[in-house]
């Protein structure tokens, strides 16, 4: 009996930390001391927003839009959080990039009143989406219509939850269906380079190809 | 009742509402505010209370009773919390407390969770019987009169948590402070789908031609909404594109400057026959809905703003919005995706021209905006969030909950 894949999804509720920054100097100080949950929210959870903004994390967005330090925001935006398995490593990388900027450029101006950076953290609620897939064909149909929040939970959030850099989809396909090559192909999709809908398209494409192969090799 | 939102609200939000409804089935949820009608809080509670009951939560809505002196005091407190200089004497504070004490004798304050809306009923916490008490602050506390704010926030220390609409509205306190933005109801008279006939009726009522591009701003006649800046932007657009401008708003009875600003706007409009200044009576929800649906481009060119839900209202109708980069507007307008953020009349004019000259972009951003509102600013998301906060309060010391 194949263990079905149970699709779940998550939502976040923001909580104020009471901390804010009006300058790059203050932003750096706070990045060094805020909780891991806060760093997680401003970097990894940015992908929940669907890449609709210019940069790829809240820090880069604020530095680019409010401090208007385009060079630094490019550098911060280029940090791929999924390269790091620990928040502490990501935090260190962020601090190093900002420090290097301080070493080479004049101090940026403060932001205008009303445009401060507010550090928040989140509580996360995970719940079943009511969809289960017992085989690859069902899995493909589910991928086509499940909420974006479900793809976020299994494809992005799982990488940190599982601690191995793997996502829930490729893990199930490998461990339960024994399809190693397909799992490898899914793991090859770069989470940093796509929005959630882009990930959905890639998953559909790769899985559909596999389902077609299965169907065509069936004996009549 | 909650089923009416199927196919409108995100499926995940409805699923979680049902899940949390099962968890809290038969338990009691009490909301207290200071008015049954008028204002955004009452408007959303009228819709939210039946939804909560529908999912099995024993929900009540109580209203604080006060006299004119009490409301004068709370109006001053409200203004001071939003940054206006106001003097609140000890006598006034005592009276504020006394009215709350009297109400506590008449109101049934027993509930598993009590949500106190805004500052008027804040002192009721002193008469708590049981349950979790949460203060829901709908107003902008980002730049308050410090003395008044500190006095109010002393009451907060006894609450389990507070909820603010935006991170910059929150104050440094020792209790948990959640951030929950306000929402619109897609089924209310202001936001429901309208037929072409209904839209045409409104246009005919105001003698607005249906066949020319319409630029619309819906807001009170208040300098912070920059109606004069909107007319300047319209004039810049008009040099290149045929269009009409509609400035629609209700007279603000509690704003002594309203009439002065309205006169300034009329004078600045110089009897331009293509500028329609509409003074709408209160409860003109259907007309506002129709104007938003008839508009080609919607502006909310505020210089200072609370949350600015009119932006979400217009986006829900598939209209791209050009908004001032202030208050809650940047939370609703993702620049270049659901509309444009601007800082000047020139910026508003340029972006309006872009829309008028590029119907494909206009349609695409309008559609993006509607989806953005669907995922972030509908009443079902707010119900979901309130229940999630309740769940988090009862399951302390954790940040991830599997339901």
Interface residues (C-beta under 8 A of the other chain):
Chain A: X9 X11 X13 X14 X15 X16 X18 X20 X37 X52 X53 X54 X114 X116 X118 X120 X121 X122 X123 X124 X125 X126 X127 X128 X129 X130 X147 X149 X150
Chain B: X10 X11 X12 X13 X15 X16 X19 X142 X164 X167 X168 X170 X171 X172 X173 X176 X177 X178 X179 X180 X326 X334 X335 X337 X338 X368 X372 X384 X385 X388 X389 X391 X392 X398 X399 X400 X401 X402 X403
